């Protein structure tokens, strides 16, 4: 399967698909599948905002502020395509109010083959996989097992200067990525207190989210 854009007008469709497959693969590696729709979107969003920490190319530096957690409707359509093609498998579906459905995804056999091929031949995929592994481990080890509503807490998405229905911009062309600011601040604070301890900004930022959400 080619992760091209022939069947989609989504900007960076191929990269989004690769990220989704790598994310579900890392969750499966850690015994954390199936991954709920809300969990998947939170991981993708955090990976996008913290990509610089692992030298990963950001896919898109903006998200519409709508709802309790970051959600990418256009990316979800690509997730649906991957499930339809057998790259992902829908292990079960939760049916909520007003016909709302939330799928829980695992990795299909075809998806495992694609993941192996990407990791064998693409250094960018290897870096992305490491980033997603850290996020999956850190988020599921903390808040994401219970809740995905990081909206009010996240440094970018929770920015009070951006109202509901407007675009949160953490673009690579600006200095407005507040998640990276918080992560770097936490890294420096830890270095000052414990020079012998090495902790990456991904886990420190997830610690910050976990503590902030626990206080709400």
N, C-alpha and C positions, 0 to 999 in steps of 0.2 A: 504494500500500500504506500502511495506517495502522499506526503503531507503537503501537497501544493495548494494553490488557491483556485484551481479550475472550477471547483464546485461551490465556491463561497466568495462573497465580496468582503468578508471580514478582513480588516487590516492585520497582517501577521498571522493569518489563519494556520499556516503550517507550523509556526512556532507555538501557537496556542495548543494545537493538537499534540505536539511533542511534549509540551509541559504537562498536559493532562495525563498522557500515557505514563510519563516518568513519575508523576505524582502518585498515581494509583499503584504503579510497580513498587515504589519505595514503601508505600503503606502496606502492600502485601508482604514485602520482605520483612517488615517489622511485625507482622501478624495483626494488622490494624484494618484490614478490609472486612466488610465493605465500607466504603467512604460515602457519607451522605452528601447530597447536592450542596447544602449549606457549608459543610466542612471543606469540600473541594474548592468552592469559590473563595473562602477565607484563605486557604493555603495559597491559591494562585495569586490573590491580591497581595498577601504578605511577601511572597516570592518576588513579585514585581517591584514592590517598594524597597526591598532589602537586597536586590540583585547585585548592587555594587560591592557588597561585602564578599561575594564569591567570584567577582569578575564575570558575571553573567550579563548578557545583553538584555535590557528591559524590553518587553514586548510593547507595552503601551503605558504612557505615564499619566493616565487620567481614568476616572471612574465616575459614573453618575451617582450622586448621593441620594439614595432612595431605599428606605427600609433600615432594619436594625443591623444589617451586615452587608459588606460589599458583594454585589452580584452582577455578573456580566451576561445580560440576555443573549448577546450575539455569540459569546463563547459557549453558552449552554446549547445553542443550536449545533455547534461543532461537537460537543459532548454527545448529543443525541445521535449525530451521524456516526460517531465512533461506536456507539452501542449498537446501532442498526447494522453496522458493518461487521460486528463480532469482535472488534478490537477490545471493547469493554463489554462486560456483562452486567445486566441489572439483576442484582441478587434478590432484592425485594423493594417494594414501594410502600411508602406511608401515605395514607389518604387523610388529608386535613380538611378543615372547614371550607365551604364554598367550592368544592371540587379541586382544591389545591393538592397536588401530588408532589412527593419528594422521593426521588430514586436514590438507591444505595448501590454504588458501583464496585465491581471487582474487575480484575484483568482477565481478558479472554486469552486463549492460546495464541491467537494471531497477534494480540497486543504484546504478549511476552516475546514473541519472535521479533517484532518491530523494535521493542525496547532493547533487546540484545544487540541488534544491528546498529542502532544509534550509538550505544555506548562503546561498541567496538571500533567505530569509524569517525566519531565526531567529538573532539575535545570540548566543544561548547556544550554538548549533551552531557558529558561527564561532569562538567562544572555545575550545570543545572541540576543534575541528579543529586550531587552532594548538597546543594542548597536545599532542595526539596526534602532530602533525607533529614537534614537538621530541623527543618520546619515541621515535618510530620512528627518526628520524635518529640520535639519541644512542645508543640501545640497539643498533641494528643496526650502527652504526659501531664498536661495541665488543664487549661480551661476547655479545650475543644471537645473533650469527651462529653461534657455536660451541656455546653452552650456555644453558639457561634456569633452571638450578638455583640461583636466588638465595636459596633458603630460609634457609640458614645465615648469610647475609651481610646480608640486608635488615634495616633497623633495626626494623621492626615484626614481620615474619614470623619473623625470627630471634631474637626476644625470648626469652631463656632462661627467663623466668618463666612462659611459656606452653608447656605440654607438648603433644605430639602428640595430636590428637583434640579439643583445646579451641579455643575461638574467640579469635582475635586481634582486639582491638577498637581501631580507630583512628577511632572515631565523632566526628562533628562536635560532639557534646554533651560531649565530654571533652577533656582536654589530653594525651591519650595517643598522639597521632600522631607517633611518633618519626621517621618519614621527613621530616616538615616541620621538626622540630627540627634534624636533621642538615643539611637543605638550607639552612636559615636560618643555621646556624653556618658552613657553607662559604661562603655569600655574604658574611658579615661578615668572615671571614678573608681572602677575596680582596680585599675593599674596603680592608682594612688594608694588605695587601701591594702592591696595584696599584690605587690609586684611579681610574686612568684606564681601567681595563678593566671592561666591562659583561658579565657572564655571568649567565644566569638559573639558578635553583636546580634546574631539571629536568636540565640538562646537567651541572651540578656533582654532583648526586646520582648520575647515571649514571656519571660519572667515578669517584666513590667506589666504586660497585658493581664497576666494571671492575677497578680496582686491587685491591680486596679479594678478588675472585674469582681474579685472577691470582696472588695470594699463597697460595691454597689448593692 
